[in-house]
Amino acid sequence: MALSRTWLPRPRGAAGGGESTRLLPQAARLVELPYSSSSSDDDDDGDWLPSDKDIPTAGPDPQAWCSVPPKPSPFSQCVRYLAILWNLLFLLLGLLTLAVGVWGLLAKGSLWGARSGTLGSDPMLLFVLVGLGASTLSLAGCLGTLRSNPCLLRFFLGSTLAFLGLEVLGGLLLLAARRQLRDALRDALALCLLSYHQEPDLRFLVDELQRSLSCCGLSSYRDWETNPYFNCSAPGAQACGVPASCCLDPWQNGTLLNTQCGFGTLRLGAVAAGAVVHLGGCVEQLGAWLRGQAGGIVAGVAVLLLVEATGVLMALKVLGDVAPVRGTG
């Protein structure tokens, strides 16, 4: 409340008295009285009306300026559409790979029955895991770009960068442990020879490897003696034989596959067997093929890394356009 300062009047007839002299200091003082000069006028006008100071001023709405995001530039729109198509393409590829893996598991009955215990060692499980991972990442990137969702975009970026790091680390480990890798490959091929009749997928891979590389066994064609069905002491027609994929000409009349062309080969000598099957092993042939395809393998890995890096850059651009608008709201 404002206070007014009023001078007290000097009393008349007391100019020469001692008492009036004592009152002069008191009269000279300022007496603060309540300020009420305009209160009566205001009361007449109506004190129920709020004053300008009492009316709260409407401050800026923090949601008003960020509710409508700024219009993106043509370059940002182009990157966004390209990112959606990019992730949609890899989503379809991931779903196709997943479908192939699930179909393979269902066709062999690996998901139930007596073969359920071998699910962890089934090669088709790799297709399922790769397809599931690729489709999940692509779906997150596609929805995050389409809906401008920073959480999905960050999930896509983090997962893709993690896969990039693992791929680079795996490549460096392969280069540093080439000899150990060759020994591990030999052990894997030896396991494939033992499980040739039990696993249809392994049988298919071994047959394709022997046909494409024109080889037989690990080091020589006699490595098939370790297989319990091709061993000479085993009963049956396949004893002392090798698979048809080892034969020089497995086709009969050029149209039909002769599955018995390798029977009895292990009873023959090296010269006689060389006229029927390939004598060299697949380990050396595979090593020579890998050395010859080193340039193509490096180019393929570089293309894969470039594709993943392109997806990361596009996601970073979209996240940079979206995150400021959502982050300040």
Secondary structure, DSSP 4 states (H G I P E B T S, - for coil): --EEEEEPPPPTT-SSSHHHHHHHHHHHSEEEEE--TTHHHHHHH-TTSPPTTTSPP-PPPTTTTTSSPPPPPHHHHHHHHHHHHHHHHHHHHHHHHHHHHHHHHHHHTTTSGGGGGGGGG-THHHHHHHHHHHHHHHHHHHHHHHHT-HHHHHHHHHHHHHHHHHHHHHHHHHHHTHHHHHHHHHHHHHHHHHTTTT-HHHHHHHHHHHHHHT--SSSBGGGGGGSTTTSTTS-STTTT---GGGBS--EETTTEE-TTTTTTGGGS-HHHHHTTB--B-HHHHHHHHHHHTHHHHHHHHHHHHHHHHHHHHHHHHHHHHHHHHHHH-
